[in-house]
């Protein structure tokens, strides 16, 4: 979607172990995933919704992961956190 813009962009799976990946081993890997996060966010014109899951089934095991560290890097005045639980 390079160069494309959309009124609303949904990004899912923004949890530690998933994004950034558990396979990141050093600063270079984290910086590369941070760049991917930026590229994913930039097409949003009006609204950007970043979704996390309280519980996730990975490889047959239920895990509870924290929200991605990249969410915390977004300026507080530019974000609104809404928690929905079932």
C-alpha positions as CSV (number, residue, x, y, z in Angstrom):
1,X,0.0,0.0,0.0
2,X,3.0,2.3,-0.5
3,X,1.8,5.8,-1.2
4,X,-1.9,4.9,-0.5
5,X,-3.9,6.6,2.3
6,X,-7.1,5.4,3.9
7,X,-9.5,7.2,6.2
8,X,-9.3,4.4,8.8
9,X,-6.6,1.9,9.3
10,X,-6.9,-1.2,11.6
11,X,-3.7,-2.8,13.0
12,X,-4.1,-6.0,14.9
13,X,-1.8,-8.2,17.0
14,X,0.2,-5.4,18.6
15,X,1.3,-7.4,21.6
16,X,4.7,-8.3,22.9
17,X,5.9,-11.6,21.6
18,X,4.0,-10.9,18.4
19,X,5.0,-7.4,17.5
20,X,7.8,-6.9,18.2
21,X,8.4,-10.6,17.6
22,X,9.9,-12.9,20.2
23,X,12.6,-13.6,17.6
24,X,14.0,-10.1,17.8
25,X,17.5,-10.7,19.2
26,X,19.1,-7.2,19.2
27,X,18.7,-3.5,18.8
28,X,18.8,-3.8,15.0
29,X,15.9,-6.2,15.0
30,X,13.8,-3.9,17.2
31,X,14.6,-0.9,15.1
32,X,13.5,-2.7,12.0
33,X,10.2,-3.7,13.6
34,X,9.8,-0.1,14.8
35,X,10.2,1.0,11.2
36,X,7.6,-1.5,10.1
37,X,5.2,-0.1,12.8
38,X,5.7,3.4,11.4
39,X,5.1,2.2,7.9
40,X,1.9,0.5,9.0
41,X,0.6,3.6,10.8
42,X,1.3,6.3,8.2
43,X,-1.5,5.5,5.7
44,X,-4.1,6.5,8.3
45,X,-5.7,9.8,7.4
46,X,-8.3,10.2,10.2
47,X,-8.3,7.3,12.5
48,X,-5.8,4.6,13.4
49,X,-7.0,1.7,15.5
50,X,-4.4,-0.5,17.1
51,X,-5.8,-3.7,18.6
52,X,-4.4,-6.0,21.2
53,X,-5.9,-9.2,22.7
54,X,-6.1,-9.9,26.4
55,X,-5.8,-13.6,25.7
56,X,-4.4,-15.3,22.6
57,X,-4.1,-18.9,21.6
58,X,-0.6,-19.5,20.2
59,X,0.5,-23.0,19.3
60,X,-2.3,-24.6,21.3
61,X,-1.5,-22.6,24.5
62,X,-3.4,-19.7,25.9
63,X,-1.1,-16.7,26.5
64,X,-1.6,-13.4,28.1
65,X,0.8,-10.9,26.5
66,X,1.3,-7.2,27.3
67,X,0.5,-4.5,24.7
68,X,3.3,-3.8,22.3
69,X,6.0,-1.4,23.5
70,X,5.5,0.5,20.3
71,X,2.0,1.7,21.5
72,X,3.7,3.4,24.4
73,X,5.9,5.3,22.0
74,X,2.9,7.1,20.4
75,X,2.5,10.5,22.0
76,X,-0.1,10.4,24.8
77,X,-2.0,13.4,23.3
78,X,-2.3,11.5,20.1
79,X,-3.9,8.3,21.5
80,X,-6.9,7.2,23.3
81,X,-6.9,3.8,24.9
82,X,-10.2,1.9,25.0
83,X,-10.5,-1.4,26.7
84,X,-13.1,-3.9,25.7
85,X,-13.4,-7.2,27.5
86,X,-15.9,-10.0,27.1
